[in-house]
Amino acid sequence: MNAWVSGKRDLGGTRVRKRFLHPGEHYVTDEPMLISTLLGSCVSVCLFDPEARVIGMNHFLLPARSWPTEQPLLESDAGRYGLWAMELLVNGVLRLGGRRERLRAKAFGGANVLNVSVSPDSGREGIGSANARFVRQFLEQDAIPLVAQDLGGETGRQIHFYGGDFAVFLRRIPRLQAARIEVEERHYLHRVIQDKDRLGSADFF
């Protein structure tokens, strides 16, 4: 199913500037442009101040440094993505004139597309579920209303966030294609971990 979340209007052929986000990136702007990304287990938050007309979006891979998991890939200090990505996004929107009390958010992603089996009795959860839980908790604690969301499930997503009216176009991605996105996200995380190991005492936020 393809749908504009919150009633996106037809752009009518109008040319708008575009920005594509890769895992670990974020972008903020006060232009009515289009920000896009592809999501597997990762989560993106679309943040905006409707009065200042400032928008921003991130794309994070993991919720926190100490997230418990049986998957060796995530046993690294490089896993502090959720906190880092959300702080960068919020602060970036505020720097461009946004006001914290006016911020609104839409959140997407957090799919468990690889069907990694996690025992309910283990007290642990899949990457996508952990990311989705983290972002809901972060926004609630920061008193930022989550006005639209499409989180969890087993399919990937392609999203386009438009600064003209703050709507998000969401396209669900078939499982096979979503699994490829998941692999790309994990390869990106491996590279970050390797960079950290190579740099020694460097810290990642």
N, C-alpha and C positions, 0 to 999 in steps of 0.2 A: 504494500500500500504506500502510495506517495501522498503527502499532505503538507500543506502549509500550516504549521502550528500557530494558532491565534490569527487566522484569517488573512494570510498574505494576499495582497492585491497583485494583479498582473503588472509587470514592469512595463508592458507596452513597448518593448523593444528599446527602452532607454538604456544607454551604455553606462555601466557603473564600474568603478574600480573594484578589483577582486584580490583577495589574499587567501592562500591555502596554508593551513597549519599542519605541520608534521608532529609526531609524538614529542612531547616535552616543550613545545612552543606555546607562546601566547601572543596576542596582538590587541591593542586598544587604539581607538580612533574617534575623532569627532566628525568624520565624514560619513555620508549615507552610502557606505560601500557594502560589499558582500564578502563575508568571511566563511570559509568552508573547510571541512575536514572529513576523514573517514575514521570510523570507530569500530573496534572489536570489543575487547574487555575494557579498553580505556574509556574515560569520561571527559566530556567537554561541557563547560558551563558558559552559557551566553549571558553576559551581564550588561545591564544598561541603566542609564538614568534618563527617563523619558522627558524630563524638563530641560536638562542640559544637553540632551541628545548626544550623549557619549556612549559608545558601545565597546565591548571587548569580549574575547573568547579565548579559552585555553584548551589544552589537550594533555591530560596527565595519565600516567601509566599505573601508578601505585598510590595507595592512600597514605601510608606513613612508613617511617624507617623500621619500626618494630612490629610490622604486621606479621602475625604468625602464619606459617604455611609449611607444608611438607615439600614444596617445590624448591629445589636447590637454587634455581635461577634467581629467586627473590631474597636470598640470604646475603644481602649487601646493604651498606649504608646508602647506596645510590637510590634506595627505594623511597626516599622522602618526598615523593613528587606531589601528592595531593596538597599538603600544607604549603609547599613552595609555590606551586602553580596558582593556588587560590589567593595567597597573599600578593603575588605579583599582579594578578588580574585586578583585584580590588584596589590596590594602591595605584595601579596604572590609570584606572577609570577616575579615581579621586584627583590625581594629578592633572587630568584634562578638564577638571571643573565639575565632576560629579559630586554629589553629596551622599554620604552614607545612608541617611534616612530615606533617600529617594531611590536607592538601588533596587532593582528587580532582577531575578534570575530565571533562566530556563536551563534544564540539565538533561543530557542525553548520553547514551552509551551504557557501559557496564554489563555487556552481554557475556554469558559463559559459553562462548561459541565453540570451544574445543571439547565440551562435555567432560571436563576433568572430574573424575569421581572423587568427592570429598565426603567422608563419613559424617553424618549428622551428629554422631556421638563424640566426634573428635574435638568439637568446639571450634573448628576451623571452617573457612569458607573459600569459595573460588575467588579469583582476582576480580572478576566483574562485579560479583555481589559485594565484595569489600569496598570497591570503588564507589558503588552506588550508595552504600550505607554511609561511607565517609562524607560524600558531598551533601547528603541530606542533613547530616549532623552539623557539618561546618556552617551551612547556610542558616540553620535554626539557631545555632549558638551566636552567630553574628547578626541575627535578627534581619536577615535579607530574605524577603518573601520569594518562595519558589513558585512562580506563577504558571509554569508549564514544565512537564517532564515526560520523558520516555526512557526509562531506565530498566535494566535487567533483561530477562529473556534469553534467547539462544541465537538471535540473528544480529548481524552487524548493522551499521547505519551510516548513511551519508547525510550530512546536514549542511545547510546553507543559511547563515544568519544575515539578515538584511537590515542595515541601519536606517533605512527610510521609514519603516514602521515597526521595527523590532520583531518581525516575524521570523520564524524558522521553518525552512522547507526540509522535511525528513523523507528519505527514501530507504526502505528496508533492503538489506543486501542478503542474497541467498547464502545458505550456510557454507557452501564450498568457497565462495568468494570471501565471505567473512572470516573463514579459517585462514585464508591467505593473509588477510589484514592482520589477524592475530599474530601470525608468524613474523610479519614485518615489525610489529610493535615489539615483540620479544627480541628480535635481532637488534633493534635500536637500543633496548635496555641492556643487552649484552655489551654493546659498544660503550655505553656509559660506564658500566661496571669496569670494563677493561681500562678505560681512560682514568678512572679513579685509582685503580691499582697501579697504573703507570706513574701517576702523579704523587703517589705516596700519601703524604699527610693532608692533601687537599680535601676540603669538605664540600659536599654538594647540598644545596638547599632548594 
